[in-house]
Amino acid sequence: MKSYSKVLVTGASGQLARALMQAAPQQTQCVGVTRHELDISDDCAVWETLEAHKPELVFNGAAYNLVDKAESDGQADALRVNALGPARLAKACREMEIPLVHFSTDFVFDGHKRQPYEETDAAQPLGVYGASKLAGENIVVAASPRHFAIRVCRLYGPIPANGATQKPAGNFPLLMLKLASERESVRVVNDQVGTPTYTPDLARAVWQLVQNSEGGLYQLSNAGEVAFDEYARTVFEIAGASCRVEGISSEEYNAPARRPRYSTMSNEKAHRCGVVPLRDWREALEEFLVAV
């Protein structure tokens, strides 16, 4: 089992980055840098940061995830953060002989498959966001056999102690609870199926993966799958919220960006590398909501 004494985490204010730092082994020092402290698309800043901290491993938690905005005025930002930034990190880490762990998304798939996607399945993103993430993962994996690209799905996690940096829009259960406090019913798409993934569970699995395997492309998520409307109903049931869910089609919702109708991912490759299978999404969701 590999061990790391010092790890650098970019995008440190994000849900996954915080979980990765909290799940770090006891002997590991984690240094987090936010997007205000490091623009990963700035080549000079990347080198300066790596040279200043001298980490043995880098987690890239920085990401542009405004899926709809990426289709219009956010396109340049999506490509800069999700493709150019990982390219800068991957090159610098390769030359400094530091493994890089980058995170991608289930949105690299078109959703036409009706059984869990494998890493070997064709990636055919439907929009700019998915395309930018696919470019990033391809660059990272190609840059060095020691680098990791890990696809994740529908992330949500605990809010920070002061709650100030938490954006409900980036956390589906919290967004649903906020809407339930404001209205009697919500309209949620019923034809997009995937796996809600709890960041503390994911972080533990990521650490197992990087400690027990070599680099490459992997997929990690909680177990099971659910459509978004049923996901919302489960949130309200666990939280005891009296809010009705009206299931609607993706066409009725009419979001600017197309989403995959099915994006459940197989975790078998990671399991073969020693990662303990993550628990069912419902069990993880209940733990999260009890603590909110």
N, C-alpha and C positions, 0 to 999 in steps of 0.2 A: 504493500500500500504506500503510495506516494504521500509525502507530507510537505507543507509549505509554511515557512515561517512568516512571510510577509506577502500580502495580496493587495493589489490595487483594484478598486471598484469604481468604474465611471458611472455617470448618471445616478449618483448616490442617493438622491432624494426620491427615487422611484420605488414602487412597491416591491418589485423583485430584488432590486439592489439592497434595500433595507433587510429583506429576508435573508439574502445571501450572507450579509455581514453578521446577522444575528445567529445564523446556523453554523458559522465558522468553527472549526475544531479549536479546542482550548489553547493549543500551542500556536495558533495562527493569529498574527496581527493584521487586521483589515484597515486599509486607508481608503476612505471614500472621497471622491471628488465629484461635485455637482456639475451640471452643464454650465453654470455661471463661472466655475473655477477652471473648467477645461472644455473647450470646443474640440471634439474629437476629429473634426474635419480640418483643423489647423495643424499642419505637419510640424511646424516648429514647436507649438505648444505641446503636442503629443510627445516629442522627443525630450523636451525639457522636463515634463512631468515624470516620464519614465526614468530619466537620469537622476532626478531629484529624490525619488522614492525607492528606486532599485527593487521593484517587486520580483518575486519568483513566479507569480501567476497574475494574470489580468482578467477580470470579469468586465465585459462591456455591457453595462446596464443602460446605456444611453440609447434612446430610440425616439423616432417621430411616429406617433400612432394615431394621428387625427385622420382616420381612414377617408372620411368624406371630403375634408378640406384638401387632401392630397390630390383629389381629382381636378382642383382648380388652382387657386392661388398658393396652395401649399405644396405644389409639385416639386419645386426647386428645393424646399426645405426637406421634404421626404427623401429625395435623392442624396442630398448633402449629408444628412444624419444617418440614414439607413444603408447607404452604399459607399459614399466617399469616406465618411468617418471610419467605418470598419476597415476600409482599404488602408487608410493611414495607420491605424492601430496594428493591423495585421503585418504590414511591412516593417514597422518599427520593432514590433515584438519579435518577428522572425530574425531581424538583424541583431537584436540584443539577446536572442535565444531564450525568450520568455514565452511560454504557452499562453495563448489567448482563448478565452471562452466567450463566444458571441451568441446572442439569442435571436432566433428568427421566429416564424409564425406559421400557423396552419393556413393562413391566407395565401400561401404560395400555391395552394391547390385550387382547382376549379369547382370541386364539389360534385362532380358527376359520378364518382364512385359511391357505392352504398355499403362498403365495408371498410374497416379502418385502413388508413393510408400507411404504407411502408415508406421507409427512406428512399427505396429504389423506384417508387412510383413517379411518373412524370409530373413535374411541377409546371403548372399552367395558370399563373395568377390572373385574376379577372380585372384588376385595377392597378393604379399607380402604387398604392401602399404595398400590395403584395409583390409587385415587380421590384420595388426598391429593396424590400427585405430579401427577396430571392437573389438579387445582385450582391447584397452584402454577404449572405451565407456562402455563395459560390466563391467570392473573392477570399474570404477568410480560410475556407477549407483548402483552396488552391495554393494559398500563400505558404503553408507549412503543414507537414503531417502531424505536427504537435498541436495545432490549433483545433478548437472545437466549434461547431455551429450546432446549437440546440433549438429545435422548433418547439414552441410552447403554444398554449391555447387558452383564451378567455380568462386571463389572469384577474385575480382579486386577492386582497390581503388586508391585514390589520392596519388601522389608521395610526399615525404617529401619536405620541402622548399629547401634544397640544392640538392635534387635528388641523393645524393651520395649512399644511401643504397637501392635504388630501382632497382630490377632486372627485366627487361622486360620479361624474360622467365617465371616469376611467375605472370604475369599480361597480359592476352591474348590481350586486346585492344592495350596496349603499344607495345607488341611484333609485332602485325600486322602492326602498324604504322612504327616501325623500319624496318621491312622487306619491306614495301612499299617504303621506302626511298632508298632502295638498289637494288630493282629489279622490273621488270614489271609484274610479276605474282607470285602467291604463290599456293602451293598445300595443301589443307586442307581437313580433313576427312568429309564425308557427311553422315555418318551413326551412329554418336554418338550424341544423343539428351539429353539436360539437360537445366538448367536454370542459365544463368550468374547472379551473385549476387554482388551488389554494397556494399562495406563494410560500408559506412556511413548509408545506409538504414538498413543493417543487424544489426549494432551496436545499433541503436535506438530500434529495435525490441527485441534484447537480453535484454536490460535494462528493457523494459516493461515486459518481461517474468519473469526475476528474482525478480522484484518488486511486481508482481501480482500473482505469483504461487509458488507451492512447487517444489521440485526437481523431477527428472525423465528424461526420454528420449524424446526429441523433435526434430522437423525439421523446419528449417527456410530458406527461399530463396525469391528472387524477384518472381513476378508472370510471368506466361507464360513459353514457352520452345522453343528451337531452336537447329538445328544441327550446328556443328562448321563451316561448309563452309558458311552457311547463316549468321551466327554470324560475320564472317570475312567481308562478303559483306556489312553488316550493318555498321560495323566500318568504312569501306572505304567510304561508301555513306555519313555518317554523317560528317566525317572528310574532305570530298572532295578529297580523295586520288585516283589517277588514277592507280590502281593496279588490275589486273584480278585475280579472284579466280577460281582455277580448283578443283572441288570436286572429291575426290578419296575415295575408300573404306578403311576400317581399315586394310584389308589384303594387299592392295597396299602400305599403309604407313609403315606397318611392324614394329611397335614399339616393343621394348622388352617386355613391360608389356601389358597385355590385359586390355581393358577398357570396362565398361558397355555400351551397345548400347543405352540404355534408362535409365536415372536416375533422371527424374523429381520427386520431392518429394512433397507430400501434406503437407500443413501447418495448416490443420484444427485443430489439437490438440492444437497448440499454439494460434490460433484464439479464441478457446473456453476458453482459460485462459486470455483473454483480450488483446492479441497482435493485433494491427491494421494491416490488410493485407498490405504487401509491394506492391509498385507500379510495373507496368509492366517493364520487363527488358529493353525494348527499351527506355522508358522514362528515366530510370536511366542512361543508357549508354550515351544518348545524353547530360545529365547534366555533366557527367564525361568528355566527349570529348571536350565540349565547354570550359572547364576549363584547359585542357592540354596545 
